[in-house]
Each structure stands twice: as structure tokens, then as C-alpha cells.
Amino acid sequence: MGGKGACPPEDCGGVWGYEELKSILENPKHPDHKDTKKWLGLKPRDQWDANGFDLEETKYAVTFSL
């Protein structure tokens, strides 16, 4: 089992909404940047890593969701 990239958050608006979300998070000057981070549960200094993938975390989540 492998993977690539972070899973889009629930209710982000599908493919187009996820692309917009990533664009907002990449631009700290975007008017929605702060609110979007808050919506995702990120702290002010936290960064969203759209390319991040944790295989062990995924295996754990799949194991305990069955």
C-alpha cells in the first residue's frame, strides 16, 4: 500500500474547491487565508502540506475504521 499527497478536507468543494483552498493557503496575503487555516484547525504558524502523506497514519486509520 502506498500513497501520494494529502487527502482533500471534507466539504472543500471537490477538485476545484481543493485547488482554490491550496491557492489560498499558499498566499498569506489572501483575504481568506486566516479563516481557511482556522477552518482546517491549523494554528497560525502551522503549514498545510498538500504533498504530505503518512503511510503509517493511513494504515492505522484504515485498520481502525473497519
N, C-alpha and C positions, 0 to 999 in steps of 0.2 A: 504494500500500500504506500502511496506517495501522494504528493500534492504540490500545488503551486499557487501562491497568492492568498491573501486574506479573503475570507468569506464576506460578501456584502452584508451589512447590517439589515435586520428586519425593517420593513416599511421604508426603505430608502428610495423607492420609486423605480425599481427594476434596473435594467442596464443603463439607461440614460440618467436616472437619478443617482446611481452609484458613480458614474463618471462625473456628474456635477458635484457630488459630495467630495470626491477626491480632489477636484479642482478647487473647491472652497478650502479644504484643509491644507492644500499646498500654498495658499496665499493668505498669510496672516493679516493682510490689509483688507481682505474681502469683508463686506459688511456682515455676513452671516458666519464668519469664521468662529467667533467666540461661542455663539449659540449652538453651532453644529458640534463643536467639541463637547459642550455641556450635554447635548442630546445623546452623544455617544458614551457619556460617562467618563470622558477624559479630563484629567486635571490640566490646569493652564500650561504647565511645562511638558505634558505628555505629547507624544507624536503618534499619529496614525501611520502604520506601515502597511500600505496596500500590497506590498510584495511579501509580507511576513507570512510564514506558515510553520506551525509547530507540529511535527508528526506525532510526538508523544502525547501532546494535549489532544490531538484529534483522535488518536487510538483510545485514550481514556474516555473522551466524550461519547464515542461510538459504543464502547463496551458498556457504559453505564446508562445508555439511552435505550438499550434493548429490553 
